[in-house]
Structures are given as C-alpha cells and as structure tokens.
Amino acid sequence: MLHYRICNGGLVIKIARSDEKSMNIKEKLRNLHKTTPFVSSSQIATSERFNQIAAALEGELLHTEKGSIIRVTSKVGYSEKMQDATLHETRKIKGQSAAILSKKKVDHGFSFESALFIDTETTGLSGSSGTYAFLVGIGYFKENNFCVEQLFMPGLGHESALLSYLEGLISNSTGIVTFNGKSYDIPLLTARFIQNRMRPTIDLLQHFDVLHAARRIWKNDFGNCSLINLEQNLLQIHREGDIPGEEIPAIYRDYLRSFETDQLSKVIYHNKMDIITMATLIGVLNATIDEHHPQFPLQNHLSMRVVNLFQSTNESQKAIERIQALLEQDQLNKQEKSEHYYNLGMLHKRAQNWESAEKSWLASLNEGLFSIPPAIELAKYYEHKVKDLKKALNLTTRCMEFITIRSELGKKFDEELVFGLKKRKSRLELKINKGIVDD
C-alpha cells in the first residue's frame, strides 16, 4: 500500500507494507527486559581459541547446550597441613558445633562434609544487573581429598552454561559455605539465575557464613576480619603470585578485549586460595570452642567471647565449663578471677542453680576488691530466695558506702544504679522494721 504526501510542491512517496504488524505492549516489555550484553568483535572466539585459553589456565573446555565454560580442577590431600589446622578437621565437625559457630543460622543437621564452599570473582561491586560472576569456585569433600572446581566464563554470552553447571552441583548439596556470601556472593548469584530465567535454589540451602563466625571470635584482634588477614595471622600463610581482589574486575575486562591469560592465571590462583583458606579457617574456628584442643590454649579474652557465644546459643552448660576451665589457669590475676566468678554466678542463675550461683558470687567478692555487681546479685538472692533480709540489707548498705567513697574521689556512677540501691535499702529497712518476709 502506498502513502503520498505533498511537500513544498513536490511529491514525496512513502512506502509501507500493508501486512506489517506492530508489536503489542507485552512484546515490547519482553524485549526491553531481555539481557543482551554488549559483545565486541574481539569477544567472539572460536572453539579452538577457547581450547587454547583452557590449556593456558590448566583447565578443560566443556561444551553445553547453553554455551561453553572452562573448568579448572585441583585437589588438596588431608595430609597437606596449612600450619596446625587441617581440612580433615573441618570435615569432621559435628552439626552441633556448626550451629553454635553460626549462632543457630544453621541447624544441627548441617554437615560441612556434604556442603559446597563457594567463592565468586566478578566484573565489579556495583551489585546491579550488569555485574557478572565470571569465575565461580566450588570446594567440596570427596573421598580423601578436598576438591576445588573453578568455573570460568570465557565470554559474557556463556553465563547460562556456567549457571547450569553450578545448579547441577547445588542440587546434590545439603548446604553452602561462603565468606561474606550472605551479603554479596549468594544475592549476586541468585540475581544472575533470575536474569537468565532460571529458578535459583542456591538461596534455599542452609548457609554458613565464615566471616560472621570469625567476627564473633576474633573481632578486631588482627585489625579486621578480612580473609587475607585471618589467613596470615591464624594460618601463617603468605601467598606468592597472588593479586589484590580490587584489581580482578579490570583483569577480566582486559581479558575480554585481548584474550590474554597471564594475569587471569593469578585470578584463578586467588580464587582457589580463598576457597581452601575458607574451609581451613572453619577447623580453626571449631578449635576455639573446644577448650581441650591443643592449638588454642585457654586465653582470657578469647574464651569470654566463646562464653558469650555459648550463652547466645543457649549452651549454658558449655559456657559454665569454659569459665570453670579458665578459673583453673594460674596466670589470672585477682580482678580477672573476680569477674569470672561473677559471670559464672550469672550462668548458674540463668540455669536456676541458686546454691552454685551464691558460691560463685561470694567467691567473686573474696577474690578482689569489693565489687557492686556480685554484691547486688547476692542482695537479690538473700531477699527473694533465702528471705535473709539482714544479709540483703548489709550488702546493699556496703554498695552505697562504696559509691559514696568513690564519688568523693571523682568517680561517677549510673544514676539508675544509685536510685535502685536507695530504693532497695528503703524497702529492706521497711520490711525488717515491720517483720515482713515476702513469699
């Protein structure tokens, strides 16, 4: 069909096909959301070229219906020690310990032996839909080895192939282990599955994040809890031939332009070491919650963090045993012993072991200078449990006298604490004068 238009006295002919169909709204939206990454001519490579890249990376080229990936595999035998911690110890960790270390983020059925240890290298840290995980490292226990498979995406158009292979491994796993993966790796991979119109299952598995567990135990002991920092200070490992993580995205971008693999080999090494270190650190973490482990002799500050962890996971008996073991150490001074006895008393109180709590608080007062916290706990105990009002009043009066003397020396006390003591003193005096004993 011909359409005519007259312009400035001249005839302009516009030809349009009568059978041409315009897209409907749904088709336009569907095309708008399709992911079509920009691929330059330099990114188009033949199978032969991919084989050369695989050989340079000491891997193998795998062809699938959805594209190609390069897989690099390696094994670490249990006899190969990374200082004093071995991968074999990680494999043997029980589900109860995993639950404690994760602060109940995984349950007692979690098994490191059947879990996947995952670490990604990406094209950037933006977290947007344009960020790719071009290298996914997976570690797992098999027979007498810790195996590492590294899946490399040789071009941006092969992402579906990588994700499909990864999904096959995930489907046979009972859980995953990462280092800061809760915040980055797993959300990114989940987004990439969705972007490729694949149903993600990786975010449905139980997830043990090593970074979160490490922060509970070591906090800022080494400056921070970065993987490299923990590796150097706890495992005494100093990598050779590694590359800083912040340089990795640029290396992959350079690779896409040139297909050069010299720097890429360092990225493969970096990723492999991250996975092995992650798995080994779990064995070290487990050693810290075992007071009988020879690698970690009892340390005051470290043990108290473990005690707090036991408390937060309702492992009261383990917390009590750890403090009791600490109190047997000769290197503790009187003030430290006093604090430990007070904490021990609070643990017994939580378990309603009142006689043991009383003994612990009395020991706390006898070990060091007079201390308000155990005195207050004893006053509560004598008033409400033993009904010995005179003992309760005596301890409350001593607390107030202590505050008065220290205040004159310039020490400040919490107003709520002072108010509470005055209120308790008045209440006890009233009860004693009237001969009242609470039920």
Summary of the structure (lengths in Angstrom):
residues: 439
radius of gyration: 32.3
end to end distance: 101.0
largest distance: 118.3
contacts: 1326
relative contact order: 0.08
helix: 54%
strand: 14%
